[in-house]
Amino acid sequence: MNTLDLTTKELTRKVEDSLDSIRPYLEADGGNIRVLEVTSDNILRLEFVGNCGSCPMSTMTFKAGVEEAVKRLVPEIKAIEVTNLI
């Protein structure tokens, strides 16, 4: 199967797997990240939860952790949006 033919459900599973690699670090600080949706045009929408939702370091966490993990493991994702990024 061509990677461009992955269904939204399959892409969401790959995204969850990529986020699982960084979740222990988020959880250690009392936070986490939630997948809100993967759109039909492969845009990923996320939300920081717990302490991550109000942390002033959330932008750095997103760029250095979340975005890096997703882009490395799920290259089909074209863009990532975080609804509550500070």
C-alpha positions, 0 to 999 in steps of 0.5 A: 500500500502506498503511504498516500493511500493510508486512511484517516484511521490508519494515520491517526493510529500512526500519530498516536504511536509517534506521540506515545514515544514522548508521552512519558515526558509529558506525563512526568510533568503532569500533562499530556497531548490529545489528538483531536483529528486528522483531516482529510488533507492530512492536517493534524490537530492536537490539544495539550492537556493537564499541565501542558495546557498552561505551561509557558514552555509548551511551544518548545515542547511542541517544536522539540518534542511533539512536532519532531516525533510526528514528522519523523514517524508520520511523514504523511502529515502535512501540518500540525496545529495545536489548539491551545498552544501558549 
